Amino acid sequence: MDRFRELTTFVAVAEEQAFNAAARRLGQSAPVVTRLISTLEDRIGARLFTRTTRSVTLTDAGQTLLADAGRILAELEDLEAAAAGAHQDPRGELHVTAPVQFGQRYILPILGDFLNNYPNVQATSQFLDRVVHIVDEGFDVALRIGTLSDSSHFATRVGTVRHVTVAASAYLKTSGIPKVPKELAGHRVINPGNLHGSREWLYHKAGKTTTAQIEPRLRVNTATAALDACVKGWGITRLLSYQAADALAAGDLVEILSDSEDREIPVQLVHSEGRRAAAKTRAFIDFATQRLRAEAKHLGAY
């Protein structure tokens, strides 16, 4: 505790550039601040400040210590927050978001079981097929599919998905089965998710990318709509593996071009608070991570 006080006092003096101002900031007397700095200097065997009647400036040793002091104090605060939170009962409103189909299929059942286990938590879920801004839109936890663009967020990987190209057997019987991506150019294609999107589908195999030029005759704005049209035999579409899983398992669709795609796309639970996260957030992440990883292992992938 004394070393923590000494380090906190040192940072205050360095930032205020005055012992009296640091004392006022810390709510201590100037003699106490002076004594703490002297004790710190004696222990490390170096002067930390050059003192004159008009100024207090850092020595080289002081500058070196200051470079690490802020990080050390922040880590100590994080550890204290984590330790305190470990004994808190999860409570309050939990806001969770995920892509629509993934949220309905996986997150909603997990969220229901979580609320059964934690009666002091209430939950609001919003399933959206767009990337949300976690902080600005008020979410505690987001499930993200793909590489994170914001490195300030904290992520827990829970599984992977992959792209699958699918069609109904009836369509393939009458139109033929494309053997390589470039043969998609001769087929009826359903393009999901972006009404004004690219006319290319990118396939990734062994680190190499193959571009398939497509001329979609049908564009839809949801994966569900693309799936329905595909099951009815209208053409070929490309989805994430979890979106087509039920139709593939039921035999309503057949996967094609699987030899052209081996890239795994990460599925992650994301939040913004690190060790300072509320007990409700940490508890849900732990609960959901265990369930999602078990599900992914059972299925091989989502």
MILUMKE-850202 format. One line per 8 residues: number of its first residue (from 1); their letters; for each residue x, y, z of N, C-alpha, C. Coordinates in pm, whole numbers, plus 50000, padded with zeros to 5 digits. Example, Ala and Ser with C-alpha at 12.3 -4.5 7.8 and 13.67 -1.06 7.14 Angstrom:
BEGIN
1> AS> 51319:49431:50780:51230:49550:50780:51320:49670:50780; 51285:49775:50708:51367:49894:50714:51290:50003:50787
end
This chain:
BEGIN
1> MDRFRELT> 50083:49880:50000:50000:50000:50000:50086:50125:50000; 50198:50127:50082:50285:50244:50083:50345:50269:49945; 50384:50163:49876:50442:50181:49743:50338:50234:49645; 50217:50191:49660:50110:50244:49577:50091:50393:49605; 50092:50432:49732:50080:50575:49767:50197:50654:49712; 50316:50598:49723:50434:50668:49673:50425:50691:49523; 50382:50587:49450:50375:50599:49305:50265:50698:49264; 50151:50692:49332:50043:50786:49304:50088:50929:49332
9> TFVAVAEE> 50161:50947:49442:50210:51081:49477:50312:51130:49376; 50400:51041:49332:50500:51077:49232:50433:51124:49103; 50332:51052:49056:50262:51092:48933:50195:51227:48951; 50135:51251:49068:50069:51379:49093:50168:51494:49091; 50284:51477:49154:50385:51583:49154:50436:51608:49013; 50459:51499:48937:50510:51513:48801:50410:51587:48713; 50282:51558:48730:50180:51622:48646:50151:51765:48688; 50155:51790:48820:50128:51926:48869:50252:52015:48864
17> QAFNAAAR> 50371:51950:48859:50499:52022:48859:50513:52112:48981; 50455:52066:49091:50465:52141:49217:50421:52050:49331; 50492:52056:49443:50457:51973:49558:50328:52020:49623; 50312:52151:49637:50191:52203:49702:50066:52171:49621; 50074:52186:49490:49959:52156:49405:49926:52008:49410; 50029:51923:49411:50006:51779:49422:49940:51745:49555; 49983:51811:49661:49924:51787:49794:49776:51821:49794; 49742:51936:49735:49600:51974:49729:49520:51874:49647
25> RLGQSAPV> 49574:51830:49539:49505:51733:49453:49481:51602:49526; 49576:51560:49607:49565:51432:49676:49496:51443:49812; 49471:51567:49857:49411:51586:49989:49506:51554:50101; 49634:51578:50079:49737:51552:50179:49811:51682:50210; 49891:51678:50316:49973:51795:50348:50100:51792:50264; 50158:51911:50243:50282:51918:50165:50396:51839:50229; 50412:51840:50363:50519:51758:50424:50502:51609:50398; 50376:51561:50394:50353:51419:50366:50395:51386:50224
33> VTRLISTL> 50362:51473:50129:50402:51451:49990:50553:51450:49978; 50619:51544:50043:50766:51551:50039:50827:51424:50097; 50771:51377:50208:50825:51256:50272:50807:51134:50182; 50691:51120:50119:50667:51005:50032:50762:51005:49912; 50787:51121:49854:50879:51129:49741:51021:51096:49786; 51061:51146:49902:51195:51118:49954:51213:50969:49981; 51111:50906:50035:51118:50761:50061:51133:50684:49931; 51057:50724:49829:51066:50658:49698:51205:50677:49638
41> EDRIGARL> 51258:50798:49647:51392:50825:49593:51498:50744:49666; 51485:50733:49798:51583:50655:49876:51580:50508:49836; 51462:50455:49811:51453:50313:49780:51510:50282:49643; 51485:50368:49543:51537:50337:49410:51678:50391:49389; 51725:50474:49483:51862:50523:49477:51886:50627:49370; 51788:50711:49343:51804:50815:49240:51710:50930:49269; 51753:51050:49233:51666:51166:49244:51566:51165:49130; 51440:51193:49164:51334:51192:49065:51298:51332:49016
49> FTRTTRSV> 51324:51432:49098:51290:51569:49064:51408:51662:49090; 51418:51762:49006:51509:51874:49034:51423:51987:49088; 51451:52030:49210:51369:52128:49278:51441:52263:49284; 51370:52366:49248:51417:52503:49270:51306:52579:49340; 51331:52702:49376:51227:52781:49444:51111:52810:49351; 51132:52800:49220:51027:52834:49125:50968:52716:49049; 51037:52603:49046:50989:52493:48962:51030:52357:49016; 50959:52258:48971:50990:52118:48999:50989:52047:48865
57> TLTDAGQT> 51102:51991:48825:51112:51923:48697:51165:51781:48717; 51128:51694:48625:51172:51555:48632:51318:51541:48592; 51389:51456:48663:51523:51415:48621:51509:51305:48515; 51621:51260:48462:51615:51150:48367:51553:51025:48430; 51593:50999:48556:51535:50883:48626:51386:50902:48647; 51343:51024:48677:51202:51053:48695:51122:51033:48566; 51179:51075:48456:51111:51058:48327:51095:50910:48293; 51200:50832:48325:51191:50688:48300:51082:50624:48384
65> LLADAGRI> 51076:50663:48512:50974:50607:48600:50834:50650:48557; 50819:50775:48517:50687:50825:48479:50633:50752:48356; 50722:50711:48267:50679:50641:48145:50604:50513:48178; 50641:50447:48290:50576:50321:48327:50475:50337:48440; 50483:50448:48514:50399:50462:48633:50251:50464:48599; 50214:50538:48493:50073:50544:48456:50018:50408:48421; 50097:50331:48345:50052:50196:48308:50036:50108:48430; 50131:50115:48523:50126:50031:48642:50003:50064:48727
73> LAELEDLE> 49977:50194:48746:49861:50235:48825:49731:50193:48758; 49725:50205:48625:49604:50164:48553:49579:50014:48567; 49687:49935:48562:49672:49791:48577:49626:49755:48717; 49678:49826:48817:49635:49802:48954:49487:49836:48972; 49443:49946:48911:49303:49983:48920:49215:49878:48852; 49262:49828:48737:49185:49724:48667:49174:49597:48751; 49285:49559:48816:49283:49440:48901:49188:49458:49018; 49189:49576:49079:49098:49602:49190:48953:49597:49144
81> AAAAGAHQ> 48927:49656:49026:48791:49656:48973:48745:49514:48944; 48837:49432:48888:48802:49294:48857:48776:49215:48984; 48862:49236:49086:48845:49165:49212:48714:49204:49279; 48683:49332:49277:48557:49378:49337:48438:49323:49262; 48447:49323:49128:48336:49275:49047:48312:49127:49061; 48418:49051:49094:48404:48906:49107:48307:48869:49218; 48287:48959:49314:48199:48931:49427:48064:48999:49413; 48041:49068:49302:47914:49134:49282:47815:49036:49219
89> DPRGELHV> 47690:49051:49259:47584:48971:49199:47543:49036:49068; 47548:48963:48957:47505:49022:48830:47362:49075:48840; 47344:49200:48800:47212:49261:48807:47203:49375:48708; 47081:49417:48679:47062:49530:48590:47021:49487:48449; 47013:49585:48360:46969:49563:48221:47089:49528:48132; 47081:49414:48067:47186:49368:47976:47139:49388:47834; 47219:49459:47753:47183:49485:47613:47276:49404:47522; 47217:49318:47441:47293:49224:47357:47249:49240:47212
97> TAPVQFGQ> 47346:49233:47120:47313:49237:46978:47388:49127:46904; 47331:49086:46790:47391:48982:46706:47326:48991:46568; 47388:48931:46466:47320:48921:46336:47186:48849:46352; 47089:48882:46269:46952:48837:46289:46941:48685:46303; 46987:48613:46201:46966:48469:46201:47048:48400:46309; 47172:48444:46328:47257:48385:46433:47196:48414:46570; 47147:48536:46588:47088:48572:46715:46966:48488:46748; 46879:48469:46650:46758:48391:46673:46791:48244:46698
105> RYILPILG> 46889:48193:46625:46920:48049:46633:47001:48014:46757; 47098:48098:46793:47191:48063:46901:47182:48154:47023; 47181:48285:47002:47191:48377:47116:47064:48379:47199; 46947:48379:47136:46822:48390:47212:46803:48274:47310; 46825:48148:47270:46812:48040:47369:46913:48053:47484; 47035:48095:47452:47136:48114:47556:47094:48226:47651; 47042:48333:47595:47000:48447:47676:46887:48407:47771; 46794:48327:47722:46685:48281:47808:46735:48197:47925
113> DFLNNYPN> 46828:48106:47898:46884:48023:48005:46966:48108:48102; 47035:48208:48050:47114:48297:48136:47021:48371:48233; 46909:48421:48185:46816:48493:48272:46755:48400:48376; 46736:48273:48341:46688:48177:48440:46787:48160:48555; 46916:48169:48523:47020:48151:48624:47048:48277:48704; 47016:48394:48647:47047:48521:48712:46919:48605:48721; 46841:48585:48827:46708:48649:48836:46713:48800:48852; 46828:48858:48884:46836:49003:48901:46879:49074:48774
121> VQATSQFL> 46888:49000:48664:46926:49059:48535:46803:49063:48444; 46785:49174:48374:46686:49184:48267:46764:49204:48137; 46706:49162:48026:46781:49166:47900:46699:49227:47788; 46769:49298:47702:46712:49347:47576:46803:49300:47464; 46747:49233:47365:46826:49187:47251:46780:49259:47126; 46875:49296:47042:46845:49352:46911:46928:49277:46809; 46861:49207:46721:46928:49129:46618:46924:49208:46489; 47043:49247:46441:47056:49339:46329:47161:49289:46231
129> DRVVHIVD> 47131:49293:46104:47229:49252:46003:47312:49371:45957; 47375:49435:46052:47470:49543:46026:47566:49549:46144; 47679:49614:46125:47775:49631:46233:47730:49747:46320; 47705:49720:46447:47661:49825:46539:47783:49887:46607; 47765:50011:46653:47867:50076:46734:47832:50048:46880; 47911:49963:46943:47875:49911:47075:47852:50022:47176; 47945:50116:47185:47935:50220:47287:47825:50319:47251; 47828:50373:47131:47732:50477:47092:47588:50427:47095
137> EGFDVALR> 47567:50300:47064:47431:50247:47059:47389:50176:47187; 47478:50178:47287:47440:50133:47420:47434:49984:47442; 47518:49907:47370:47519:49762:47389:47630:49721:47486; 47598:49620:47568:47699:49563:47657:47782:49457:47586; 47716:49376:47504:47784:49265:47435:47731:49258:47291; 47823:49234:47198:47785:49213:47058:47849:49085:47009; 47774:49006:46934:47835:48894:46865:47874:48941:46725; 48002:48925:46692:48053:48970:46563:48105:48852:46483
145> IGTLSDSS> 48077:48853:46355:48128:48753:46263:48225:48822:46169; 48352:48780:46173:48453:48843:46089:48561:48910:46172; 48658:48966:46104:48770:49033:46170:48724:49166:46227; 48768:49195:46349:48727:49320:46413:48801:49437:46352; 48727:49545:46331:48789:49667:46278:48831:49763:46388; 48776:49746:46509:48807:49835:46621:48891:49760:46723; 49021:49792:46729:49113:49719:46817:49095:49757:46963; 49013:49860:46993:48992:49898:47132:48892:49807:47202
153> HFATRVGT> 48821:49722:47128:48724:49632:47188:48792:49504:47236; 48729:49440:47332:48779:49314:47387:48695:49201:47328; 48762:49099:47276:48691:48993:47203:48726:48856:47259; 48624:48770:47264:48641:48630:47302:48594:48544:47186; 48685:48467:47131:48649:48384:47015:48570:48263:47062; 48457:48236:46995:48370:48126:47037:48351:48022:46928; 48399:48048:46806:48384:47952:46699:48419:48013:46565; 48384:47944:46459:48409:47995:46324:48289:47962:46235
161> VRHVTVAA> 48279:48036:46126:48185:48002:46020:48263:48000:45889; 48199:47960:45783:48260:47964:45652:48152:47995:45550; 48191:48034:45432:48096:48055:45325:48060:47921:45260; 47934:47908:45225:47889:47789:45151:47809:47835:45030; 47835:47772:44918:47758:47796:44796:47659:47682:44782; 47532:47716:44765:47428:47613:44773:47326:47629:44662; 47257:47519:44636:47147:47519:44538:47058:47399:44567; 46937:47403:44517:46846:47289:44530:46881:47183:44426
169> SAYLKTSG> 46858:47059:44463:46887:46949:44370:46811:46964:44239; 46687:47015:44248:46606:47030:44127:46670:47128:44031; 46725:47238:44084:46792:47336:43997:46915:47274:43934; 46996:47206:44013:47120:47148:43961:47092:47040:43858; 46979:46969:43874:46945:46863:43779:46916:46920:43641; 46852:47036:43640:46815:47095:43510:46922:47189:43455; 47003:47249:43541:47099:47352:43496:47244:47307:43503; 47269:47192:43566:47407:47144:43576:47475:47195:43702
177> IPKVPKEL> 47585:47128:43738:47658:47162:43860:47788:47232:43823; 47808:47357:43865:47935:47423:43838:48048:47354:43915; 48159:47329:43847:48271:47258:43908:48374:47353:43967; 48385:47472:43910:48479:47574:43958:48405:47707:43962; 48453:47802:44042:48380:47928:44060:48349:48003:43931; 48439:48000:43835:48415:48078:43713:48293:48029:43635; 48251:47905:43658:48135:47852:43588:48004:47909:43642; 48010:47984:43752:47889:48049:43803:47834:48151:43704
185> AGHRVINP> 47920:48201:43617:47877:48301:43519:47765:48250:43430; 47753:48120:43414:47650:48064:43330:47525:48021:43405; 47511:48061:43531:47399:48016:43613:47315:48133:43665; 47192:48098:43705:47108:48196:43772:47156:48210:43916; 47185:48333:43955:47244:48359:44086:47152:48448:44167; 47138:48414:44296:47065:48495:44392:47168:48562:44482; 47173:48694:44482:47274:48765:44560:47209:48821:44686; 47251:48774:44805:47186:48818:44928:47259:48935:44995
193> GNLHGSRE> 47182:49011:45071:47242:49102:45168:47268:49243:45124; 47294:49267:44997:47325:49402:44953:47268:49423:44813; 47167:49507:44805:47098:49524:44677:47184:49594:44573; 47289:49662:44617:47375:49734:44524:47520:49686:44537; 47535:49560:44571:47668:49509:44603:47749:49470:44481; 47860:49403:44509:47956:49364:44407:47898:49256:44316; 47950:49250:44196:47915:49142:44104:48024:49034:44106; 48091:49024:44221:48196:48923:44237:48175:48847:44367
201> WLYHKAGK> 48200:48719:44362:48212:48638:44483:48357:48592:44491; 48417:48611:44609:48557:48575:44629:48566:48442:44703; 48640:48350:44645:48663:48219:44707:48807:48211:44755; 48826:48155:44874:48958:48149:44935:48995:48002:44961; 49107:47962:44905:49152:47824:44920:49304:47823:44935; 49352:47765:45046:49496:47753:45071:49567:47887:45058; 49503:47992:45106:49564:48124:45104:49554:48197:44972; 49494:48136:44872:49480:48200:44741:49333:48237:44718
209> TTTAQIEP> 49313:48347:44648:49178:48398:44623:49141:48381:44477; 49023:48325:44454:48968:48311:44319:48844:48398:44308; 48836:48476:44203:48722:48566:44183:48624:48504:44085; 48498:48497:44128:48392:48448:44040:48306:48566:43997; 48298:48592:43869:48211:48697:43818:48068:48645:43813; 47976:48721:43872:47836:48678:43874:47748:48786:43813; 47639:48744:43760:47537:48834:43705:47404:48800:43773; 47386:48847:43897:47266:48807:43970:47138:48858:43905
217> RLRVNTAT> 47046:48766:43877:46916:48806:43824:46819:48837:43937; 46855:48792:44058:46771:48820:44174:46858:48870:44287; 46826:48989:44334:46895:49047:44450:46795:49061:44564; 46836:49021:44682:46748:49032:44800:46829:49093:44914; 46759:49147:45013:46832:49219:45119:46848:49139:45246; 46805:49012:45249:46826:48928:45367:46870:48789:45325; 46943:48725:45414:46985:48587:45389:46865:48493:45386; 46764:48522:45468:46645:48436:45472:46573:48435:45338
225> AALDACVK> 46563:48552:45276:46497:48560:45145:46576:48483:45041; 46708:48496:45042:46792:48421:44948:46777:48272:44969; 46772:48232:45096:46758:48090:45129:46626:48036:45077; 46518:48110:45099:46386:48064:45054:46381:48047:44902; 46434:48147:44831:46433:48139:44684:46518:48023:44635; 46628:48000:44705:46718:47892:44666:46652:47756:44688; 46587:47739:44804:46519:47612:44834:46411:47582:44731; 46347:47687:44680:46241:47669:44580:46296:47641:44441
233> GWGITRLL> 46431:47635:44430:46491:47594:44304:46514:47706:44205; 46511:47832:44252:46524:47940:44156:46667:47957:44105; 46767:47927:44189:46905:47945:44145:47004:47911:44255; 47125:47966:44240:47236:47940:44332:47257:48063:44421; 47285:48040:44548:47320:48151:44636:47439:48113:44721; 47493:48213:44791:47610:48193:44877:47582:48256:45012; 47593:48174:45118:47557:48215:45252:47667:48177:45350; 47651:48218:45473:47737:48167:45579:47684:48032:45624
241> SYQAADAL> 47772:47948:45673:47737:47809:45698:47618:47793:45793; 47610:47877:45897:47499:47862:45991:47366:47901:45927; 47369:47989:45828:47245:48031:45763:47184:47919:45679; 47267:47835:45625:47218:47726:45539:47214:47591:45610; 47252:47587:45738:47271:47459:45807:47146:47374:45808; 47031:47433:45842:46908:47352:45852:46866:47298:45716; 46874:47383:45613:46833:47339:45480:46925:47230:45426; 47054:47241:45455:47148:47137:45413:47121:47007:45488
249> AAGDLVEI> 47097:47017:45619:47072:46896:45699:46942:46827:45656; 46844:46907:45614:46716:46849:45572:46720:46797:45429; 46828:46824:45356:46837:46780:45217:46766:46873:45119; 46721:46990:45169:46655:47086:45080:46755:47155:44988; 46880:47162:45031:46986:47224:44952:47107:47132:44947; 47190:47154:44847:47315:47080:44830:47428:47182:44824; 47538:47152:44893:47653:47242:44885:47734:47210:44759; 47775:47314:44690:47860:47299:44572:47984:47384:44590
257> LSDSEDRE> 48085:47359:44509:48211:47435:44510:48282:47432:44645; 48258:47329:44725:48323:47321:44856:48474:47307:44844; 48522:47252:44733:48666:47238:44713:48735:47372:44686; 48656:47477:44665:48714:47607:44633:48717:47701:44753; 48670:47656:44869:48659:47744:44986:48701:47671:45112; 48806:47720:45180:48845:47660:45307:48870:47765:45417; 48838:47890:45388:48867:47994:45487:48766:47989:45602; 48818:47995:45725:48734:48003:45844:48723:48149:45888
265> IPVQLVHS> 48602:48190:45920:48575:48328:45961:48545:48328:46109; 48614:48407:46189:48595:48402:46335:48458:48453:46379; 48406:48388:46482:48285:48434:46552:48329:48473:46692; 48296:48597:46732:48350:48650:46857:48243:48724:46937; 48251:48713:47069:48173:48797:47159:48258:48918:47193; 48203:49035:47176:48279:49159:47186:48216:49252:47289; 48301:49316:47369:48254:49422:47458:48365:49527:47468; 48336:49636:47536:48427:49750:47531:48494:49786:47663
273> EGRRAAAK> 48466:49710:47771:48507:49758:47903:48621:49681:47967; 48667:49572:47910:48778:49498:47968:48746:49449:48108; 48847:49458:48197:48828:49412:48335:48726:49496:48411; 48698:49615:48361:48603:49703:48428:48458:49669:48393; 48437:49571:48311:48301:49537:48269:48216:49502:48390; 48090:49538:48382:47996:49508:48490:47982:49358:48508; 47940:49319:48629:47926:49177:48660:47829:49108:48563; 47722:49177:48525:47624:49118:48433:47689:49087:48298
281> TRAFIDFA> 47779:49176:48252:47845:49157:48123:47943:49041:48128; 48026:49038:48232:48123:48930:48244:48054:48795:48260; 47947:48795:48340:47875:48669:48362:47814:48617:48232; 47755:48706:48152:47695:48661:48026:47801:48612:47929; 47914:48683:47919:48020:48641:47828:48070:48502:47867; 48093:48479:47996:48139:48347:48041:48035:48240:48009; 47909:48270:48036:47800:48175:48014:47785:48144:47865; 47779:48249:47783:47759:48231:47640:47879:48166:47573
289> TQRLRAEA> 48000:48200:47618:48120:48142:47559:48120:47990:47574; 48088:47942:47692:48086:47798:47715:47984:47729:47626; 47865:47788:47615:47760:47729:47533:47794:47732:47384; 47843:47846:47337:47872:47860:47195:47988:47772:47153; 48089:47761:47237:48203:47674:47202:48160:47529:47200; 48073:47490:47292:48024:47352:47292:47941:47325:47166; 47859:47422:47127:47779:47408:47006:47866:47398:46882; 47969:47483:46875:48059:47481:46762:48133:47349:46752
297> KHLGAY> 48175:47295:46866:48246:47168:46867:48154:47055:46823; 48029:47062:46865:47932:46957:46829:47906:46959:46679; 47896:47078:46623:47862:47091:46480:47983:47086:46389; 48103:47098:46449:48225:47111:46368:48255:47255:46338; 48152:47333:46313:48159:47478:46295:48015:47525:46283; 47994:47653:46298:47857:47703:46285:47812:47698:46140
end
